[in-house]
Amino acid sequence: MCKVKARVKGRKLILQSLGYRGKREAKTEVGDLRQARAFIVYKKDAKGLKVGSTVTVQIGRKKIKALVKRWSRGSRLLLPKEDRPLRNLSARSLRRLIAK
């Protein structure tokens, strides 16, 4: 898992990537983001996200439609409509999006 900067409903948020393609997590954060199938929104940022709604998540220049689902202890899971939405982004642009 790694953290990524994103914009959801006009607010800048930090999301956590989740769900990997292979048997194990990637060794680098860039590879980790390319494999990501879902994103977690922290509880403190999840107030305006209604469960079952569809939101547009902007990560860099890429806009992704995602379904909002319940997750652990008040946080929300953003499940993109397409599988592995960040797989085609360049390593350079992904490096800029990783939150420390």
Protein Blocks (a to p, Z undefined) as FASTA:
>chain_A
ZZddddeehiacddddehifblbdcfbfklmmmmpmbdcddfklmmmpcghiacdddehj
bccdddddddeehiacdddfbghkllmpcfklmmmmpcZZ
